[in-house]
């Protein structure tokens, strides 16, 4: 995010207001200020970003900028090579996918230049990754070693997931094989771009890159002696016009002949790709299921999701394609699922406990990361936002003009604008002061009489409206600070803290803390290697948060858990604010 701030300011070619920068980055004023402070603290000399109360922010030090971008590039490289992307585990899986028989730990160690102990310590993670692909199993033999059991088509899909960058497979193949794979991938990308554009079949950038890699993997594996057989239980659909056109074009540029079964798999993959710019296929049965999900959320939690029709239609298309992927064992690649668990605990919980039952499908972690962002925008509409009271005795047309300017600039940061004449305000002053914290007026005399009003000229320029935007930010920050303090006093007491020596498993832990909520309304997410988040809802009128620390870890989902945060929402107070506090505890951002 800090790199994004630098990039946005670099493209501004001058000063940029805090409000505009905040909107570009998609964060609150408080978060923006903290990020800019962190950026400047990295500089030994002159700050990289200059700030001015009136003008906003300016990217000042070009030399420091170049150094910052280079450092960020190195950091991103290291990050992508680190634990977060499971590089070692992906390399082990890729090696096994290109072996027909069992492979010993010693052979894996020699070929990947890992120690035997390193390979052994990576095995639980290898097993977890493989288990996420339906139809794939890791066979472990004390005598022979390891082997992945799966159909050839499933193995190709797994290769697509594990061979995302050259570092994932550079030790497994010759330079010639890697070069040919890279060339084919580029040629296929060019074909996809041309054919998709010509047919107005516009998929997301991520789906485009994944599909190109899948097709390059198909060619590579066939040429290395891993063909798809006609007996395989994979796709059985005749290729349509688009699939046939793609296959013809790819065969020309890559000098490769697709088998009939491969063509059928291409058709199946096309139907699963996430779309962006196209007339959405409105799935009426899926629309009905999504409406059932929204109704279920309201009945069980009291939260009324504001999902607009256009979002529902996009979701119906996405979830229908997701169901196809799940049924065929071709889940999306999920790189940010654990971050999602920290940042979007409410969305994750509602999808697990309310959408999965409606679909009668357990949503895989990798797919969850995509759905969360759709529903985050719907939940954001339910968030408490300030109302503006605008008092004016001017003409209706003048007022309309100002209203439009305010709505255009402040957008979804405000709930609404109420316009009344001054005489009405004087009659009901106490009521209006109680209901509206942000009050503006076009009447100068009123500003002199009441300091709580902000003056706004009927022909207000951008600077005036920007100042008003800063007032909105202050209100939001002050409200969250007050709310957070109340929640901390309520849930941060000694009663919510548990220090436990040892438990046998999660069920044993639940008994110890008397956690007795219905299992179908409980969602669980592991965060990192040692934390577990457990969330539930039931309308019993009382919220509760448990913070549990264990001296000895217990095993859950292949992780060794030493800390558990359990949040029970019982319908007490605002659900979104409650989960914002849970987010703070989990280490996400409010």
C-alpha positions in Angstrom: 0.0 0.0 0.0 2.9 2.4 0.8 4.3 1.7 -2.7 0.8 2.5 -4.2 0.8 5.9 -2.3 4.2 6.7 -3.9 3.0 5.7 -7.3 -0.2 7.8 -7.1 1.7 10.9 -5.9 4.3 10.3 -8.6 1.6 10.4 -11.3 0.0 13.5 -9.8 2.7 15.9 -11.1 2.3 18.3 -8.2 0.3 18.6 -5.0 -2.6 16.2 -4.3 -5.2 16.8 -1.7 -5.4 14.3 1.2 -9.0 13.5 0.3 -8.2 12.7 -3.3 -5.2 10.6 -2.3 -7.3 8.8 0.4 -9.9 7.9 -2.3 -7.3 6.7 -4.7 -5.7 4.4 -2.1 -9.0 3.4 -0.5 -8.1 4.0 3.2 -9.1 6.3 6.0 -7.3 9.5 6.8 -5.7 8.0 9.9 -4.3 5.0 7.9 -3.1 7.3 5.2 -1.3 9.6 7.7 0.3 6.6 9.4 1.5 5.2 6.0 3.0 8.5 5.0 4.7 8.8 8.3 6.2 5.3 7.9 7.4 6.1 4.4 9.2 9.3 5.6 10.7 7.6 8.6 12.6 5.3 6.2 14.4 8.3 4.8 17.6 9.3 6.5 17.6 12.8 5.0 14.8 14.9 3.5 11.3 13.3 3.8 10.1 11.6 0.6 6.6 13.1 0.9 6.0 16.7 1.9 2.6 17.7 3.5 0.8 20.9 3.7 -2.5 21.6 5.5 -3.9 23.6 2.6 -2.4 21.9 -0.5 -2.2 18.2 0.6 0.8 16.0 -0.3 3.7 16.3 -2.7 6.3 13.7 -3.7 9.5 15.7 -3.2 12.7 13.8 -3.1 13.2 12.1 -6.5 16.5 10.4 -5.5 15.0 8.9 -2.4 12.0 7.9 -4.5 14.2 5.8 -6.8 15.9 4.2 -3.8 12.5 3.5 -2.3 11.1 1.9 -5.5 14.2 -0.3 -5.8 14.0 -1.3 -2.1 10.3 -2.1 -2.6 11.1 -4.2 -5.6 13.7 -6.2 -3.7 11.3 -6.6 -0.8 8.5 -7.8 -3.1 11.0 -10.3 -4.7 12.0 -11.6 -1.3 8.3 -11.7 -0.2 7.3 -13.7 -3.2 10.2 -16.1 -2.5 9.4 -16.4 1.2 7.1 -18.5 3.3 4.0 -16.6 2.3 3.9 -18.1 -1.2 5.0 -21.6 -0.1 7.9 -21.7 -2.6 9.6 -24.8 -1.2 6.4 -26.7 -1.0 5.4 -25.7 -4.5 8.8 -26.9 -5.8 8.3 -30.3 -4.1 4.8 -30.6 -5.6 6.0 -29.6 -9.1 8.8 -32.2 -8.9 6.3 -34.9 -7.9 3.9 -33.9 -10.7 6.6 -34.7 -13.2 7.4 -38.1 -11.8 5.4 -41.3 -12.7 6.6 -43.4 -9.8 7.4 -42.9 -6.1 10.2 -40.4 -5.3 12.3 -40.8 -2.2 13.0 -38.0 0.3 16.7 -38.3 -0.6 16.0 -37.8 -4.3 13.9 -34.8 -3.7 16.6 -33.4 -1.4 19.3 -33.9 -4.0 17.3 -32.5 -7.0 16.1 -29.4 -5.2 19.2 -28.8 -3.1 17.3 -28.9 0.2 18.4 -30.7 3.3 16.4 -33.9 4.1 15.2 -32.3 7.3 13.9 -29.3 5.3 12.0 -31.6 2.9 10.5 -33.5 5.8 9.4 -30.3 7.6 7.7 -29.1 4.4 5.6 -32.3 4.0 2.6 -31.2 6.2 2.3 -28.1 4.0 2.7 -30.1 0.8 -0.1 -32.4 2.0 -2.4 -29.4 2.8 -1.8 -27.8 -0.6 -2.5 -31.1 -2.5 -5.6 -31.8 -0.4 -7.1 -28.5 -1.7 -7.4 -29.9 -5.2 -10.3 -32.4 -5.5 -9.2 -35.7 -7.0 -5.6 -35.4 -5.9 -3.9 -37.3 -3.0 -0.4 -37.5 -1.7 0.7 -41.1 -1.3 3.4 -41.7 1.4 5.4 -44.9 1.6 8.1 -45.5 4.2 9.8 -47.7 1.7 9.4 -45.8 -1.6 8.8 -42.2 -0.8 6.1 -39.8 -2.2 3.8 -39.9 -5.1 0.8 -37.7 -6.3 -2.2 -39.7 -7.2 -4.4 -37.9 -9.7 -5.7 -37.9 -13.3 -3.5 -36.2 -15.9 -5.9 -33.3 -16.3 -5.9 -32.7 -12.5 -2.1 -32.8 -12.5 -2.1 -30.2 -15.3 -4.3 -27.9 -13.2 -2.0 -28.4 -10.3 1.0 -27.5 -12.4 -0.8 -24.3 -13.5 -1.1 -23.4 -9.8 2.5 -24.3 -8.7 4.4 -23.0 -11.8 3.5 -19.4 -11.4 7.0 -18.0 -11.7 10.3 -19.3 -12.9 11.7 -19.7 -9.4 9.0 -22.4 -8.8 10.5 -24.8 -11.3 13.9 -23.6 -12.4 15.8 -26.4 -10.7 13.6 -29.1 -12.3 14.0 -28.6 -16.0 16.7 -27.9 -18.5 17.3 -24.4 -19.8 15.9 -25.5 -23.1 12.7 -26.8 -21.6 12.2 -23.7 -19.5 12.8 -21.4 -22.5 10.3 -23.4 -24.7 7.7 -23.2 -21.9 8.2 -19.4 -21.6 8.0 -18.9 -25.4 4.8 -21.0 -25.7 3.2 -19.1 -22.8 3.9 -15.8 -24.5 2.6 -17.0 -27.8 -0.6 -18.4 -26.2 -1.1 -15.1 -24.3 -1.0 -13.2 -27.6 -3.5 -15.6 -29.1 -5.8 -15.4 -26.1 -5.7 -11.6 -26.2 -6.6 -11.4 -29.9 -9.3 -14.1 -29.9 -10.9 -12.9 -26.6 -11.0 -9.3 -27.8 -12.4 -10.3 -31.2 -15.2 -12.3 -29.6 -15.8 -9.7 -26.8 -15.1 -12.5 -24.3 -13.2 -10.4 -21.7 -12.0 -12.3 -18.7 -10.1 -10.9 -15.7 -6.4 -10.3 -16.1 -5.7 -13.0 -13.5 -7.9 -15.6 -15.3 -6.2 -14.7 -18.6 -2.7 -15.4 -17.2 -3.7 -18.6 -15.5 -5.4 -19.9 -18.6 -2.4 -19.2 -20.8 -0.2 -21.0 -18.2 -2.6 -24.0 -18.2 -2.4 -24.3 -21.9 1.4 -24.0 -21.9 1.5 -26.7 -19.2 -0.7 -29.0 -21.4 1.7 -28.7 -24.3 4.8 -29.1 -22.1 3.5 -32.2 -20.3 2.3 -33.9 -23.5 5.7 -33.4 -25.1 7.5 -34.7 -21.9 5.5 -38.0 -22.0 2.5 -37.2 -19.8 -0.5 -37.3 -22.3 -4.2 -37.1 -21.4 -5.9 -40.4 -22.2 -9.4 -40.9 -23.6 -10.3 -43.0 -20.5 -9.8 -40.1 -18.1 -12.8 -39.0 -16.1 -12.5 -35.3 -17.1 -14.5 -32.9 -19.2 -16.8 -34.5 -21.7 -18.2 -31.5 -23.6 -17.7 -30.9 -27.3 -15.7 -27.7 -28.0 -17.8 -24.7 -28.9 -16.9 -22.1 -31.5 -14.6 -20.1 -29.2 -12.7 -23.1 -28.0 -12.3 -24.4 -31.5 -11.0 -21.0 -32.7 -8.5 -20.8 -29.8 -7.2 -24.4 -30.4 -6.7 -23.7 -34.1 -4.8 -20.5 -33.5 -2.6 -22.0 -30.7 -1.8 -25.1 -32.9 -0.5 -22.8 -35.6 1.8 -20.7 -33.4 3.0 -23.5 -31.1 3.2 -26.3 -33.7 1.3 -28.6 -31.4 -1.7 -30.8 -32.1 -4.3 -31.0 -29.3 -6.0 -34.3 -28.7 -9.8 -34.5 -28.6 -9.8 -34.9 -24.9 -7.6 -31.8 -24.5 -10.0 -29.8 -26.6 -12.9 -30.9 -24.3 -10.9 -29.7 -21.3 -10.2 -26.3 -23.0 -14.0 -25.9 -23.5 -14.6 -26.8 -19.8 -12.0 -24.3 -18.6 -13.5 -21.5 -20.7 -16.8 -21.9 -18.9 -15.1 -21.5 -15.6 -13.1 -18.3 -16.2 -14.0 -15.2 -14.3 -15.5 -12.6 -16.6 -15.3 -8.8 -16.4 -16.5 -6.8 -19.4 -19.3 -8.7 -20.9 -23.1 -9.0 -20.8 -23.5 -11.1 -17.7 -25.2 -14.4 -18.0 -28.0 -13.9 -15.6 -28.5 -17.2 -13.8 -32.0 -17.1 -12.4 -31.6 -20.1 -10.1 -28.4 -18.6 -8.7 -30.0 -15.2 -8.3 -32.7 -16.9 -6.2 -30.0 -18.6 -4.1 -28.2 -15.3 -3.5 -31.4 -13.6 -2.5 -32.0 -16.6 -0.1 -28.5 -16.0 1.3 -29.3 -12.3 1.9 -32.5 -13.2 3.6 -30.8 -15.8 5.8 -28.2 -13.2 6.9 -30.9 -10.8 8.0 -32.9 -13.5 9.8 -30.0 -15.0 11.6 -27.9 -11.8 12.4 -30.2 -8.8 11.9 -27.9 -7.4 9.3 -29.7 -6.3 6.1 -27.2 -6.5 3.3 -27.6 -3.7 0.7 -26.7 -5.7 -2.5 -27.7 -3.8 -5.6 -29.1 -5.6 -8.7 -26.0 -5.1 -10.8 -23.8 -6.7 -8.1 -26.3 -9.6 -7.7 -26.1 -10.3 -11.4 -22.3 -10.2 -11.4 -22.3 -12.5 -8.4 -24.7 -14.9 -10.0 -22.3 -15.3 -12.9 -19.2 -15.6 -10.7 -20.8 -18.1 -8.2 -22.1 -20.3 -11.0 -18.7 -20.5 -12.6 -17.2 -21.1 -9.1 -19.6 -24.1 -8.6 -18.4 -25.5 -12.0 -14.7 -25.1 -10.9 -15.4 -26.8 -7.5 -17.3 -29.7 -9.1 -14.5 -30.3 -11.6 -11.7 -29.8 -9.1 -10.3 -26.7 -10.7 -10.4 -24.1 -7.9 -9.1 -20.6 -8.4 -5.6 -20.0 -7.1 -5.8 -18.2 -3.8 -2.7 -16.1 -2.8 -4.3 -13.9 -0.1 -6.7 -16.1 1.8 -5.0 -15.6 5.2 -4.9 -11.9 4.7 -8.6 -12.0 4.0 -9.2 -13.8 7.3 -7.6 -10.9 9.2 -9.1 -8.0 7.2 -12.6 -9.3 6.5 -13.7 -11.5 9.4 -17.4 -10.6 9.1 -17.5 -11.3 5.4 -15.7 -14.6 5.7 -18.0 -15.6 8.6 -21.2 -14.8 6.7 -20.0 -16.6 3.5 -19.0 -19.7 5.5 -22.2 -19.9 7.7 -24.9 -18.5 5.4 -23.9 -18.9 1.8 -22.3 -22.3 1.9 -25.5 -24.0 3.3 -27.6 -22.2 0.6 -25.3 -23.5 -2.1 -24.9 -26.9 -0.3 -21.2 -26.6 -1.1 -18.2 -26.0 1.1 -16.4 -23.0 -0.4 -12.6 -23.6 -0.7 -10.2 -21.1 0.8 -8.9 -20.2 -2.6 -12.4 -19.3 -3.9 -13.3 -17.5 -0.7 -10.7 -14.8 -1.3 -12.5 -13.7 -4.5 -16.0 -13.8 -3.0 -15.1 -11.8 0.1 -14.3 -8.6 -1.9 -17.7 -8.6 -3.6 -19.5 -8.8 -0.3 -17.1 -6.3 1.4 -18.5 -3.6 -0.9 -22.1 -4.6 0.0 -21.3 -4.5 3.8 -19.6 -1.1 3.4 -22.9 0.3 2.4 -24.3 -0.7 5.8 -21.5 1.1 7.7 -22.6 4.1 9.7 -21.7 7.3 7.8 -22.3 10.9 8.7 -25.4 12.9 7.5 -24.9 16.5 6.4 -27.4 19.2 7.5 -27.3 22.0 4.9 -29.2 25.2 5.9 -29.8 27.7 3.2 -32.3 30.4 2.3 -31.2 30.7 -1.3 -33.0 29.6 -4.4 -33.9 26.0 -5.1 -31.6 25.9 -8.2 -28.6 27.2 -6.3 -29.1 24.6 -3.5 -29.5 21.8 -6.1 -26.2 22.9 -7.7 -24.3 22.8 -4.3 -25.9 19.4 -3.4 -24.7 17.9 -6.7 -21.2 19.2 -6.1 -21.1 17.7 -2.6 -22.5 14.3 -3.7 -20.0 14.2 -6.6 -17.0 14.9 -4.3 -18.0 13.1 -1.1 -19.8 10.2 -2.7 -20.3 7.2 -0.5 -18.4 8.8 2.4 -21.7 10.4 3.5 -25.1 8.9 4.1 -27.1 11.8 2.8 -27.7 15.6 2.7 -30.7 17.1 4.4 -31.5 20.7 3.2 -33.8 23.0 5.2 -34.4 26.8 5.5 -33.1 28.6 8.5 -36.5 29.3 10.0 -37.2 25.6 10.3 -33.8 25.0 11.9 -34.6 27.7 14.5 -37.9 25.9 15.3 -36.3 22.5 15.9 -32.8 23.4 16.7 -32.3 20.8 19.5 -33.6 18.0 17.3 -31.3 18.9 14.4 -28.2 19.4 16.6 -28.8 16.0 18.1 -29.2 14.2 14.8 -26.5 15.9 12.7 -22.9 16.3 13.7 -21.8 17.9 10.4 -23.7 21.1 9.8 -23.0 23.6 6.9 -24.8 26.7 5.8 -24.7 29.3 3.0 -25.9 32.0 5.5 -23.0 33.9 6.9 -25.0 35.3 9.9 -25.7 31.8 11.1 -22.0 31.0 11.1 -21.4 34.0 13.3 -24.1 33.0 15.7 -23.2 29.3 15.9 -19.6 28.1 15.6 -20.7 24.5 15.0 -21.6 25.5 11.4 -19.2 25.5 8.4 -19.7 28.2 5.8 -20.1 27.0 2.2 -20.5 29.5 -0.6 -23.2 28.7 -3.2 -20.4 28.9 -5.8 -18.0 26.8 -3.7 -14.7 25.9 -5.3 -12.9 22.6 -5.0 -10.8 23.8 -2.1 -13.9 24.6 0.0 -15.4 21.2 -0.7 -12.1 19.5 0.1 -12.0 21.2 3.5 -15.5 19.8 4.1 -14.2 16.4 3.1 -11.5 16.7 5.7 -14.2 17.4 8.3 -16.0 14.2 7.2 -12.7 12.3 7.8 -12.3 13.8 11.3 -15.9 12.8 12.2 -15.2 9.3 11.0 -12.0 9.0 12.9 -13.4 10.5 16.1 -16.4 8.2 15.9 -14.3 5.1 15.5 -12.0 6.1 18.3 -14.9 6.6 20.7 -16.5 3.3 19.5 -13.2 1.4 19.8 -12.7 2.7 23.3 -16.2 1.6 24.4 -15.7 -1.9 22.8 -12.3 -2.2 24.5 -13.8 -1.3 27.9 -16.6 -3.8 27.3 -14.6 -6.8 25.8 -11.0 -6.2 26.9 -11.7 -7.2 30.5 -10.0 -9.9 32.5 -13.2 -12.0 32.1 -12.4 -12.4 28.4 -8.8 -13.6 28.9 -7.9 -17.2 29.4 -4.5 -18.7 30.0 -4.6 -22.4 29.6 -1.8 -24.9 30.2 -2.7 -27.6 27.7 -5.7 -29.0 25.7 -6.1 -32.2 23.8 -7.9 -30.6 20.8 -10.3 -27.9 19.8 -13.3 -29.7 21.3 -11.5 -29.9 24.6 -10.8 -26.1 24.4 -14.4 -25.4 23.8 -15.4 -27.3 27.0 -12.8 -25.5 29.0 -14.2 -22.0 28.1 -17.8 -23.2 27.9 -18.1 -22.3 24.2 -21.5 -24.0 23.4 -22.7 -22.4 20.2 -24.3 -24.4 17.3 -21.6 -25.8 15.1 -23.4 -24.7 11.9 -23.2 -21.1 12.9 -19.4 -21.2 13.7 -16.7 -20.4 11.2 -13.0 -21.1 11.8 -9.9 -19.6 10.1 -6.2 -20.2 10.9 -4.1 -17.0 10.7 -0.4 -17.6 10.3 1.1 -20.8 11.8 -0.2 -20.5 15.4 -3.4 -18.4 15.6 -7.0 -19.5 15.2 -10.0 -17.3 14.7 -13.4 -18.7 15.7 -16.5 -16.7 15.0 -20.2 -17.4 15.5 -23.6 -15.8 15.6 -26.8 -16.5 17.5 -29.5 -14.0 18.5 -29.2 -14.5 22.3 -28.9 -10.7 23.1 -25.3 -10.8 24.4 -21.9 -10.5 22.6 -18.8 -12.0 23.9 -15.1 -12.2 23.0 -12.7 -14.8 24.2 -8.9 -14.3 24.1 -7.2 -17.6 24.8 -3.4 -18.2 25.2 -2.0 -21.7 25.6 1.3 -22.6 27.1 1.4 -25.8 25.0 0.1 -25.8 21.4 -2.6 -28.1 20.1 -3.0 -29.4 16.5 -5.6 -27.9 14.2 -5.6 -28.0 10.4 -2.0 -29.0 10.3 -1.0 -26.0 12.4 0.3 -25.8 16.0 -2.2 -23.4 17.7 -1.1 -21.3 20.7 -3.6 -18.4 20.5 -7.3 -18.4 19.9 -9.6 -15.4 19.4 -13.3 -16.4 19.6 -16.0 -13.9 18.8 -19.7 -14.5 19.6 -22.1 -12.0 18.1 -25.4 -12.2 19.9 -27.2 -9.3 18.3 -26.1 -6.7 20.8 -25.3 -3.4 19.1 -24.0 -2.8 15.6 -22.7 -6.0 14.0 -20.3 -4.1 11.7 -18.7 -2.1 14.5 -18.4 -5.3 16.6 -16.5 -7.1 13.8 -14.3 -4.0 13.2 -13.1 -4.5 16.8 -12.6 -8.2 16.1 -10.6 -7.1 13.0 -8.3 -5.0 15.3 -7.7 -8.0 17.6 -6.8 -10.2 14.6 -4.3 -7.7 13.3 -6.3 -6.4 10.3 -7.1 -2.7 9.7 -10.2 -0.9 10.8 
